Amino acid sequence: MRLIVACPACNRQYDASCYPVGSRFWCHCGAVCNVEQPPAHEAAVVRCSGCGAPRGDGPDCRHCGSSFARYELDLSSICPHCTTRVSDAARFCHSCGLALAAEGSAGELSPYVCPSCDGGQHMHSRALGKDLSLLECSRCAGVWLGRQTFDHVIRRAEEMLTQLPTQAGATPGGDRTVAQAKAVRYRPCPECKALMNRSQYGKFSRVIVDSCKEHGVWLDEGELTQILEWVRSGGLERARAAQHEQRKAELRQAEQSSRYSQARESWSGGDH
């Protein structure tokens, strides 16, 4: 049975057949999609599954010529809107007329275990464009991004700045407070199993992430969205500017200390 799940925010559709009922996955728009058991039912063919037009009295659609019998024999998918069983080949639900356009699989099961969940919960692989992908847990909705993927996502977010990074009065971290976990827990890297470091991304994002220097970054539910919003609002640029000013202040202080030490040595030498 092919289970098509529609995003509750943008209505983008995914083939979630490989996900167990009760699991979750991320939509490309950032919303979390829930995989629920649909109360599937069979309905009379009232619309053409090929073009969505109302069905006539004949065996074929008078609009596109499709055979109604073709779509009545193979009812192995489920409409995400009305939960009617529909054909895998259908482009429209024959009951409610919804366009069926799953953008591919919601993800394939991977050999990597979620570093946050217990019980050996395996993550699903999701494609991000042509050459990049991420892993996500269908239980906790956390995501694992390899170093190359994470860097690519951050660069793309920087290209979508929504405000000037030098905005007057803006602080590097914005108005959010750092999320406080109930207890500090060091998690294993899904790839090398070594315990990952915990740190605040960008030093000012106020989002604590788990990272493996060699392999990638683990983000709990919602953290990727928070980081991308921070980057797009100019947070990373402001953080770099703040670090640059801090470095300049440290250099000035070091130079002043050096001059003071040289002056003291000169004074000490003049006493002899």
PEBELGI-V740865 format. One record per residue. N is the residue number from 1. SS is DSSP state (H for helix, E for strand, L for the rest). NEAR is the number of other ideal C-beta (glycine too) atoms within 8 Angstrom. Layout:
# PEBELGI-V740865
n-><N/N>
ss-><SS/SS>
near-><NEAR/NEAR>
This chain:
# PEBELGI-V740865
n-><1/2/3/4/5/6/7/8/9/10/11/12/13/14/15/16/17/18/19/20/21/22/23/24/25/26/27/28/29/30/31/32/33/34/35/36/37/38/39/40/41/42/43/44/45/46/47/48/49/50/51/52/53/54/55/56/57/58/59/60/61/62/63/64/65/66/67/68/69/70/71/72/73/74/75/76/77/78/79/80/81/82/83/84/85/86/87/88/89/90/91/92/93/94/95/96/97/98/99/100/101/102/103/104/105/106/107/108/109/110/111/112/113/114/115/116/117/118/119/120/121/122/123/124/125/126/127/128/129/130/131/132/133/134/135/136/137/138/139/140/141/142/143/144/145/146/147/148/149/150/151/152/153/154/155/156/157/158/159/160/161/162/163/164/165/166/167/168/169/170/171/172/173/174/175/176/177/178/179/180/181/182/183/184/185/186/187/188/189/190/191/192/193/194/195/196/197/198/199/200/201/202/203/204/205/206/207/208/209/210/211/212/213/214/215/216/217/218/219/220/221/222/223/224/225/226/227/228/229/230/231/232/233/234/235/236/237/238/239/240/241/242/243/244/245/246/247/248/249/250/251/252/253/254/255/256/257/258/259/260/261/262/263/264/265/266/267/268/269/270/271/272>
ss-><L/E/E/E/E/E/L/L/L/L/L/L/E/E/E/L/L/L/L/L/L/L/L/E/E/E/L/L/L/L/L/E/E/E/L/L/L/L/L/L/E/L/L/L/L/L/E/L/L/L/L/L/L/E/L/L/L/L/L/E/L/L/L/L/L/L/E/H/H/H/H/H/H/L/L/L/E/E/L/L/L/L/L/E/E/E/L/L/L/L/L/E/L/L/L/L/L/L/E/L/L/E/E/E/E/L/L/E/E/E/E/E/E/L/L/L/L/L/L/L/L/E/E/E/E/E/E/E/L/L/L/E/E/E/E/E/L/L/L/L/L/L/E/E/E/E/H/H/H/H/H/H/H/H/H/H/H/H/L/L/L/L/L/L/L/L/L/L/L/L/L/L/L/L/L/L/L/L/L/L/L/L/L/L/L/L/L/E/L/L/L/L/L/L/E/L/E/E/E/E/L/L/L/L/L/L/L/E/E/E/E/E/L/L/L/E/E/E/E/L/L/L/H/H/H/H/H/H/H/H/H/H/L/L/H/H/H/H/H/H/H/H/H/H/H/H/H/H/H/H/H/H/H/H/H/H/H/H/H/H/H/H/H/H/H/H/H/H/H/H/L/L>
near-><7/9/12/14/12/11/13/6/8/7/6/10/13/16/11/13/8/9/13/6/7/6/10/10/17/12/13/5/8/7/10/9/15/9/14/6/4/7/5/9/7/6/9/4/11/8/14/15/16/11/10/10/10/6/10/6/2/5/5/8/14/6/7/8/5/12/8/13/7/10/16/8/7/8/9/8/14/13/15/9/8/9/10/14/10/14/13/7/8/13/10/14/15/14/13/9/8/10/7/13/6/8/6/6/9/12/11/7/7/9/3/10/8/13/12/9/8/3/4/4/12/10/14/16/11/12/7/9/5/3/3/10/8/12/14/14/14/13/9/10/12/13/12/15/13/9/10/7/13/11/8/10/12/12/8/8/11/11/6/7/11/6/7/6/12/9/8/4/4/10/7/12/10/10/2/7/4/8/7/4/7/3/4/5/5/7/10/8/15/13/9/7/5/7/6/13/7/8/7/11/9/12/8/12/14/11/12/10/13/13/10/13/5/7/10/14/11/16/12/8/7/6/10/10/8/11/16/11/8/15/12/11/10/14/15/13/11/14/14/8/11/10/9/8/8/8/8/8/8/8/8/8/8/8/8/8/8/8/8/8/8/8/8/8/8/8/8/8/7/6/5/4>
